[in-house]
Structures are given as C-alpha cells and as structure tokens.
Amino acid sequence: MSYPTPSTSHLSFDQIYEPSEDTFLILDTLESEQSYILSHFPNKLPIFLEVGTGSGVITTFTHHNILKDALFLTTDLNPHACQAVKQTSSNNGGTKFLDSTQMSLASGMRDHLIDILVFNPPYVPDEIVPDVPQSDDAYEWLDLALLGGADGMVVTNVLLDDLHRIMSKEGIVYILFCARNKPELAVKRLQSLGWYGIKVGERRTGEGLTVYRFTRCA
C-alpha cells in the first residue's frame, strides 16, 4: 500500500521546482527501502539531510511515513525552497525537528554528521551551471534546480567528492540520476573512494531515471 504524497497546494512554483516524475520516483524508492533504512539504525536517532529540497515534498514524506523519529535537515541555494520546505511540513502536520539552511549542497555541514542523505540533483546536461541570482525575486532560481552542467553531473560530482566528510560511518546515500548522467561512471568513481553503489529505483521515462543507494564499503 502506497503512502500518500504530501500536499503542495499552498505553494507557487514560479521559483521552486514542482514535484515531478523524478520526485515521485524518490518517494517510491524510499517507501520500498523503509525496512532497510530502519534496520540500519536500530539504536540511534538518525539525522536525515535532503540536499536541494525544492518544494520539501521528499522531506515531508520521509518524516511522515519512513522515519517518524529522526532529525531532519534540508539545504538549498534557493531561499524560496528553504521557506517552502517549512511550509510544506507545517501544512502536512509538521515534525518534531526540521531546520532548513540556505547553502551550497552540504558545504556547511559538520563532519560525519549525516546518517541518511537524499539528493535529487540538477541533472539536465547544459553547457554551464547557472550563476546564483542576485535578487530573491529573480526567475532564474528555477534554473538552479534543473541545469547540471556537462553531462548534468557538475553539481552532483561536487557532492560525491564530499560524501566521505559529510556522512557518518553507517551512512546511507540516495541519489537520482538520468541516463545522460552516465550513472555507471558515478558508481565506479565512488567505488574508488570507498563506496558501494546499487540501483534501488528505476522509472523508464524519456529521461531514463534511476535512484542509487550508496554505503561505505566494509
């Protein structure tokens, strides 16, 4: 039985990413991974981080259905997204602890703090990664959620290279890729850095979307 998707009727999507097929794939994946996640932290209150939170649907879904007892953190360069996740959480019943910070990826996180990380990155290939807009009302904020530079992987690679610092020893990472990102190369890259990757979600849309779970090699 599928869990309900949090309502976003309170949001405007002029400057934040509207939940789409990639979002719903992550929700389905987290639901299918619930037993694995819970068994991974039997005696610990885990710290969950969503990088690039957008509407806040993924975090809200997780704290309602997957990890009812956890500490939730979110980050986004987009100030509208940082506000949206708090609104989405509140409008869907709230959570015991949720904090959202405007930052690039997880650059400001304390070392080895995060137990579970979820990232739906800007995965659309483009010649450049967009600059951060200089005003809060700029329409270009939405571009940051979509365009990922060469192979759509420029932003994602920055996070991949920082996982060893961010994640706890038993940490679990879920990252979404499209086929044009060449996810098999990301798996090999992370393997060389001491991480094991396995495909745990897939949606055969035009983009060829997949979600991979990464854990530290034993």
Protein Blocks (a to p, Z undefined) as FASTA:
>chain_A
ZZddddfklpccklbccddfklmmmmmmmmmmmmmmmmmmmmbccddddehklnommmmm
mmmmmmmpccdddddfblklmmmmmmmmmmnopafbdcddddehjlmpcehkbfbdcddd
dfbdcfbdcdddfbfkbcklmmmmmmgcjhhlmmmmmmmmmmmmmpcfklccdddddfkl
ommlmmmmmmmnopacddfbdcddfkopadddddddZZ
